[in-house]
Amino acid sequence: PGSQSLQLDSPAQIVKDGDLIELVHGSTQRLLNSHNVAAPVTKTAQEVSGFINNSFPGHQTWQVDILGEDVGTAWRASRHEVKLIHHQTGSVLALSGKRLPSWGYHQMEVIAALKVTITSDAGLVWRASEHQSAVANVADPNSPRN
């Protein structure tokens, strides 16, 4: 996504259900994190942000939960829907359905929803629409990256 400095592992590591990952914003290189601070609009949820300095390693780790799959199943970004669970707090990355105020350019609020407040999967399920990975073996239709 627009950043040539994003380094990929060589060879690429395949992300699987149950893995712990860090999510990097492609253009700013900030790691997505959360912690026990109220979200700006939805006060019953935790805020999600991208800190400039990465001095909070426990706050930027997310566990991959591939819906309907067993632990260890390879994440096929174009096929699977996932939930991303904040490793430190157990909250789930979600859209609140609310808009940020003008300082947030009225974008949708992204939160870390505490499991005890979750009543449905609405806003909790994510699908990768763009990702960077090493070149997949396009001749192999069973490659986990396809």
N, C-alpha and C positions, 0 to 999 in steps of 0.2 A: 504493500500500500504506500507508494510514493517515497519510501525511504530506502536508499541503497545501503545504508549502514547496518541494517538489521542482519545480524549474523545467524546463519543456520548451522546446526550441527552437521557434520559430515562423517559418516553417513547420517541421514535423517533418522531421528528417533520417532518411532510410531507411538502415538498416544493411545492409551487403552482405558477402558472403563475402570475406575478406581484410582487412576494415576493422579498424582499431585502435579499441578502445572502453575506457571506464572503467565499472565496475559499481558502482552506488551502492546501499547498503542503505537502503531506504525510510524506516524509522523512525529510524535513528541518523544518517543522512547520511554515514556513513563509506564510504570507497572501498575496495573489495576489493583486496588487494595480496599479493604474495609476494616473497621474497628468499632468498638462499642461507643459510638457517637451517633446521635440521632440524625437521620436524613433531613435535608433542608425543608422539605414539604411534608413528607410522611414521617411524623415524629415517632411512630411506633416501630420504625425500621432503622437499620444502620445506614450511614452514609457510605457511598462508594465514590472513590476519587482516584486520581493518578498523581501521586506525590512526585515532586521534582527530585528530591533526594530519596534514595532507596534504603534508608536506614531502619526500616521496619520490616525485616524479613518475614516475621511470622504473620504479618498482616496482608501479604500479597500472594499467598498460596491458595489455590482453588483445587477442589477435587472434582474430577470428571465423573458424571453419572449419566451413562448412555441409557436412554429410556428403552426398556424392554430387552436389555441385553445383560449377559452375565459378566461378572468381574473378569477382566482380562481380555474382553472383546476389543479388537482394534477399532478406533474411531474413524469412520469413513465420513469425512467432513461434509461431503456433498449428499450423503444419504441419511445420516443419523441426526436425531434431535437429542439434545443434552440438557441436563441441569448442571449448573456450576455451584458447588457448595464451598463456602468459605471455610478453609481448613481450621482456622483458629476458633471461630465462633459457631460454626455449624449453620450459619444463615445461608440463604439461597439467593444468588444473583437474579434480579427481577426488574421488570418495568412496573412502576407503581400505578400507571394509568393517569398520573397527574403531570402537569406541566410546571417546569421551574419558572420563577419570576423573571423579570426583564434582565437581571444580571446573568441569568443562565440562558438568555436568548430564547426563552419559552420552549426549550427542548424538553423531551420527555424525561422524567426523573428516573434514574437507575438507582436501585436500592439493593441492600442485602436484607431480605425478608427473614425474620426469625421464624423458625419452623412452627412455633406454637401459634403464630398468627396466620398461617397459610390455610386458606379454605378451599382453594382450587389450584389447578396448574396454570391458570391464565396469567400470562406475563412472566412465567418462570422457565419456559422452555425456549431454548436457543438452537439455532441452526446456523452453521457457518456459511456465509454467502461468498466470502473471499478469504483466502488463507495463503500463506507462503509456506512452501515446503520444498524439499528437494525434488528433482524431476522424477516422476513416477515411471515405472516400466509400463508404458502404454500397451505393449504387446501382451501383457499379462492381465486379463480382466479380473483376476482374483487378487490383485495387488491391493493391500489395505489402504493405499492412498487413492484409489480410484473410486 
